Amino acid sequence: MSAIYEKEMRLYFVTPQGYVFLAAFWSLSSYFFYLYNLRAGSTDFRALFDMLFTIVLFLLPLLTMRSFSEERRQRSDVLSLTAPVTTGDIVLGKYLAALTLYAAGMAVTPLLALYTSFRGPVDGGLLALHFGGLFMLGAALIAVGILISSLTESQIIAAVSTLAASLALMLLDTLIPSLRQPWLVAAARRLSFRMNFQSFTLGVLNFPDVFYFASVAVLFLLFTTLVLDGRRWHRRRALASRALKVAVPVLAVLLFFSLQLTVTRASEHLNLSRDLTETRAFKLSQETKEALTELEEEVSIYVLAREDSWLSQSDYNAQVVYIMREMAKANRGIMLEFIDYTRHPDFTARFPDAEPKLGDIIVVSGERYEWVETEQLFTYERRADNRPAIAQSKAEAVLLQAIGRVLQKEDKTVVFLHGHGEMRYEGFEKLLKEQGYQVLRMNPSLNALPDDADIIVSLAPMIDYEEALIESLDRHLKDRPARSLLYFADLTQQGMPNWDQYLGFWGISVGEGSVFETDESRVLQYQPFYPMADLMEIEGVTQGLRDDRPVIMPLSRPLFTHFEYKNQYAVSPYLMFGPKAGVKPQDAPENFDASMATMQGPFPAAILSSYDADGTGQRDFLKDRHLIVFSSVRALDAIFLESGAFRNSDAILQLLHAVTGGKNWLMPAAKSLGGHSLLIGRSEADRFGTLTSFGIPLIWLVAGFLIWQKRRRAV
C-alpha cells in the first residue's frame, strides 16, 4: 500500500493537479475568511465553514477524477492489477493519497484561526469540531469520487458524475416535504450530508454523524474494491458467480442501513453527543435538568413547522431544537412533536384563541396551554444596515417558564401601585406575566386592593403615602398569610416621613446618599455607582442560584436593618454590597473621593422582613407576611432583567416564588452562538486578505507550472 500511496502523492505534485487544488482551496478559504471574519470583525467561524461545505463539494471531484479513470484510458491499470498487491491496498493507497492532499488544503483553516487568536479570543473546541467535520465530509466525498473514477475512462465524466452524486447526497433532505411515509422522512434526514454536517458547524460532537461519514467512506471504498476485483484476471473465477457479485454489495448496503438505524436509536436513549461550544449553548443547565426531573405531570411541546425546515432556517433555530430534545431526554413525561399545520389545519383548531404562524411553539399539559411565538425565543440587536438580527437565544428560559405556567395550579396576583408618582417598568411587568403571575395596576387611594392580591409592588413613589393608605396596605398585608409588599427605592426620592416610619416598624430604613464601589472587579464597566451585590444565604430562598453572573444594583441608596428579630418581625439581608463599598452623601463637594464616604461596606442592597403572625420565632414563608426592600429601582432596567449576563431577574423571582409558595422556575442565562469581536484595522485586514487569498495561492500555481514545464522538457 505504501508504494501506491507514494506513487499517487508523487503524481499529484509532478502534474499541475495538486498545485491547482491547493491554490484553489487556499484562495477560496482565505477569501471567505477575509469576508466573514476580517471584514465583519468576528471570531465566529460558522459562516466560513458553512461556505467551505459548498466549496468542498465542487473541488473534490477535481481531486479524485484521475484516481482510476486516467489509468484506464492509458491502459496502465493492468500494471496495478497484476502487481503483487491486494486490490484493497490499491484502493486504500489512492484514497489516503487524496485524503492527504485534501488535509493539506484544509491546513489553511487552523493557520487562519491562529492568526485570529492574536486579535481576539477563539472558541478552540468549536473550531476543532469545524475542522473535524470538514475532514469527515471530505473523507466521505473522496470515497465517492474514487468509486466513480473506477467506473469510467473519462476524467471529465468522473468529475461531473462525482459532483452530481455529491449534490444528490447533500440535497437529499430537500425531498422531505414531498415524502409521506415517516420512515422515508427519517431515512432522507439521516442520509443527507447537509443534515449530518450541521452538528459540526453548530459545535456539537454527535457520534451518529461521525459514524455516518466514516461508514459512507468505508462503504464506497468497499464498492471500489469490488469493482477492481471484477477486473483482476486472477479473481474472475472467484467472482464468476453473478449471484455473488450482487450479494456482496447488497449485504454491505443492508449492513450499512442496519448500523445507521442502530446508532440512531442508541443516540435517542444514550448520551452520544458532546457540546463543545464555549457557552454550552446546546445543553441544558444543571438547574433546568433538576427542575425538569422533578416534574410528575406530562407535558407536550408542539412546534408548528417541519423539523427539517425549522433546522435549516438558522443556527439559532437549530439550537432551539437541541434544547427541546434535551428537555425531552431530561424527563420522559415531556413529549416533543413537529406539526406541519399547513397539512393538518385541524390541529390548531384545538386552540381557538390563538393565531398560529409558522414556527410558533405550543406547550400543553392537560387543559392548560402556553403559546410561545418564535420571536420570544431570542433577543435582537440592530446590524450596521439597521436591520434586526438575533443576538442571543433565551429558548431554555422561555420554554422552562412556559412549562411552569401550564403546570401551575393557581395564578398569583401582583398589583402595581400608582397615583403617588411611582415609576413604571413594563419589562418587569412582562417578566412577572411570563412567570404566570396575573398583573394589575391600580391607585389604592381610589380603589380598594383586590382580595386576591398576593403581592403589592411600589416602584419608587415620589409622593409620600398618606397614613390612612399605609394602614390599609398593612391590613391587607397581614390579613392573610404569604402576602408580600415589594418596595424599590430611588435616588431621586425626597423626604417620605410616613413611609420611612412604616418601614421602621419592619426593622428597615432607607438612608440618604448614593452607594459606590471602590473595588473595580465589583462594578459594571468601571462605573463605581453600578456596584455588584452578593446573595446572602436564606434557607428556602437562595438554593439553586449557583451561577456566577452578578446582580447589579445601579444608583442605589443605602439600606439598614435595626434588628434581627423583634416583636414578631424577622429581618435578614438578602443582597449585600461588598466590604469596599461606600456612600456618597447628597451634599458631597465636587472634589469628593472615597475617603470622604459617610459609610463603609458591607451593608445591605436588599432586605427581607417577615412578620411571624403565629409568634413561633421561626420563619415560615407560607404563613408569614413579608416586606421586601430593594435599594434601587434601576435594578429593573431592561439591560439587567433581559440580558443573560446578569442575575437580577433570578434574584428577584427566586425571592417572590419563595414568599408566595410558587414553583421556583429559574431563568437560565441567554446564550450567544456568535464569536467575539476581532480587533483588527481595515488596512491590516485588507493586506492579510490579499496575501492569503491571492499571494500564497499564486505561489502554488507558479510552482506547479514550473514543475510541469520541467517535466515536459524532460520527456
Secondary structure, 3 states (H helix, E strand, C coil): CHHHHHHHHHHHHHCHHHHHHHHHHHHHHHHHHHHHHHCCCECCCHHHHHHHHHHHHHHHHHHHCCCCHHHHHHCCHHHHHCCCCCHHHHHHHHHHHHHHHHHHHHCHHHHHHHHHHCCCCCCHHHHHHHHHHHHHHHHHHHHHHHHHHCCCCCHHHHHHHHHHHHHHHHCHHHHHHHCCCHHHHHHHHHHCHHHHHHHHHHCEEEHHHHHHHHHHHHHHHHHHHHHHHCCCHHHCCCCCCHHHHHHHHHHHHHHHHHHHHHHHHHHHHCCCEEECCCCCCCCCCHHHHHHHHCCCCCEEEEECCCHHHHHHHCHHHHHHHHHHHHHHHHCCCEEEEECCCCCCCCCHHHCCCCCCCCCCEEEEECCEEEEECHHHHEEEEECCCCCEEEEEECHHHHHHHHHHHHHCCCCCEEEEECCCCCCCCHHHHHHHHHCCCEEEEECCCCCCCCCCEEEEEEECCCCCCCHHHHHHHHHHHHHCCCCEEEEECCCCCCCCHHHHHHHHHCCEEECCCEEEECCHHHEECCEEEEEEEEECCCCCCCCCCCCCCCEECCCCCCEEECCCEECCEEEEEEEEECCCEEEECCCCCCCCCHHHCCCECCCEEEEEEEECCCCCCCCCCCCCEEEEEECCHHHHCHHHHHCCCCCHHHHHHHHHHHHHCCCCCCCCCCECCCCCECCCCHHHHHHHHHHHHHHHHHHHHHHHHHHHHHHHHHC
